[in-house]
Amino acid sequence: MKGCTGKLKQRIKNNDLLIFGCITDCRSGMAVEMFHECGYDTLLIDREHTALNSETILEHIRLARALDFSCMVRAADASYHEICRTLDQAPDGIFVPRIRSRAEVEQIIKTVKYPPAGVRGLGGYTCPVGKYLGWNHVTEQIAYGNNEVVIGIQIETAEALADLDGILSVPGLDIAVVGNDDLSLGMGIPGQWTSPAYEQAVERIIAACRRHKVMPGIACGDPARVRFWRDRGMRAFWHAADTVLMWQAARQGMADLKKALV
């Protein structure tokens, strides 16, 4: 089965523009196929704000692997069991939300990596990352986990904004995505994403990412805002979610129908 190719890690190293499609509610593999066939670069499967269970997430990851479609999972938190159980299903990487300190990021890096670089337990033949992917030797699995798994965080707290250089300079960090809702809330200006104060804060994050060679990203569905932030240095976009696309299409479809029946 396709997977664990390191392609996503290489695209990040190349500073390619990455458009993520996001699964937040859909239990069907149809959502994975939809984002793949519509040309999205990679897939985000969300555990933080959804009711998706572990079995559903495993099946989404498995289908993405079969399609040679890179995927990352946003973990619910930074705990060992959350990160390791998720990575054992063999996504290409993991995002951890609500970062507040450099120490948190250092611990995340250790949790993701196998010894001696970290503390992750090795499931060589008992989980998808080991059993299904055809490693010639367990040392290949260890090397992949330590070198090719993409490690991402979210910058979305006042504490993170106050220590950007400390957080983003942790060795091993690949990508940092701005969480607009929580960051604006932490700044005391909830939802004011086009205000000068907010845009200046995001530009500070982009600049810090550049200093430390971390790919900057942002959650952004409006094409005009995607272009706005791309022109200011953003390289990754959480662009569309399954539920949002469905609601938008349903509203537009009904509006068009009512107009036609007047």
Summary of the structure (lengths in Angstrom):
residues: 262
radius of gyration: 18.6
end to end distance: 53.0
largest distance: 69.6
contacts: 848
relative contact order: 0.13
helix: 46%
strand: 15%
